[in-house]
Amino acid sequence: MLDLLLHSGSNVGIILLRDLATERAIDEWTAARLVAYAGAYVKEPSEALVQAVQQMQNKDFWPEAEMFHRAAVLAVSSLIGKSCSDPTSSCNSVRIDDWRKKYLDVLTGKWRARNCVC
């Protein structure tokens, strides 16, 4: 049933998924699965939606849910790509280069720490 929200591509559906995760009405794995693809399905991305979804990246949002936070990074990446990458975009709160560097460092830093054979 929740997959229908995702496939609807509506901004309201994405916000509802965020709210369900906030209230812990769905488990971490279901939330992560749905949120990871949220940006891919949204039909009318906007800066306001990017800001709403960015809240899910905060560790205080769901402190024990590491998988969910990783999925939120993917969702925000997709939404930023759709909403803010056009030079004529009105995204004022997102600076693509800063965001890209920050999260590349986060993701590769974690990977290197676990997999480095230095």
C-alpha positions in Angstrom: 0.0 0.0 0.0 2.8 2.4 0.9 4.4 1.7 -2.5 1.4 3.4 -4.1 2.3 6.6 -2.2 5.8 6.5 -3.7 4.6 5.7 -7.2 2.0 8.5 -7.1 4.9 10.9 -7.4 3.1 13.5 -5.4 4.9 15.8 -3.0 2.2 15.2 -0.4 2.9 11.4 -0.6 6.6 12.1 0.1 5.7 14.3 3.1 3.3 11.6 4.3 6.2 9.1 4.2 8.4 11.5 6.2 5.6 11.9 8.7 5.1 8.1 9.0 8.8 7.7 9.7 8.6 10.6 12.2 5.9 8.8 14.1 7.6 5.4 13.8 4.4 4.1 12.2 6.6 2.1 9.8 9.7 0.1 10.6 13.2 1.4 9.6 13.7 -0.9 6.7 10.4 -0.1 5.1 11.0 3.6 5.6 14.5 3.4 4.2 13.3 1.4 1.1 10.5 4.0 0.4 12.5 7.1 1.2 15.6 6.1 -0.9 13.5 6.2 -4.1 11.3 9.1 -3.2 13.4 11.5 -5.3 13.2 9.3 -8.4 9.4 9.2 -8.4 8.4 12.7 -7.5 6.8 14.5 -10.4 7.0 18.1 -9.3 10.2 18.6 -7.3 10.7 21.9 -5.5 13.0 23.6 -3.1 10.4 23.3 -0.4 10.2 19.6 -0.8 14.0 19.3 -0.7 14.0 21.2 2.6 11.3 19.0 4.0 13.2 15.8 3.1 16.5 17.2 4.3 15.1 17.0 7.9 15.3 13.2 7.6 19.1 13.3 7.3 19.4 14.8 10.8 20.6 12.1 13.2 18.1 13.5 15.8 15.3 12.6 13.4 15.6 8.9 14.1 18.8 8.4 16.2 19.0 4.6 16.0 18.2 4.3 12.3 21.5 4.4 10.3 20.0 2.7 7.3 17.2 5.2 7.1 19.7 8.1 7.2 21.6 6.7 4.3 18.4 6.3 2.4 17.5 9.9 3.2 20.9 11.0 1.6 19.9 9.3 -1.6 16.4 10.9 -1.5 17.8 14.4 -1.0 20.4 13.8 -3.7 17.7 12.9 -6.2 15.5 15.8 -5.2 18.4 18.3 -5.4 19.3 16.9 -8.8 15.7 17.4 -10.1 15.0 20.6 -8.3 18.2 22.6 -8.1 20.7 21.6 -10.8 19.2 23.8 -13.5 21.2 27.1 -13.6 17.8 29.0 -13.9 16.5 27.2 -10.8 15.3 29.4 -7.9 16.9 27.1 -5.3 18.4 29.6 -2.8 19.0 27.2 0.1 21.0 24.6 -1.8 24.4 25.2 -3.2 25.1 22.1 -5.4 28.9 22.2 -5.2 28.9 22.5 -1.4 26.3 19.8 -1.0 28.1 17.4 -3.4 31.4 17.8 -1.6 29.9 17.4 1.8 28.1 14.2 1.1 30.9 12.7 -1.1 33.2 13.2 1.8 30.7 11.6 4.2 30.1 8.6 2.0 33.7 8.0 0.9 35.1 8.7 4.3 32.9 6.0 5.9 33.7 3.6 3.1 37.5 4.1 3.4 37.3 3.7 7.2 35.7 0.3 6.8 37.5 -1.0 3.7 41.0 0.6 3.6 43.9 -1.8 3.4 46.4 1.0 4.0 
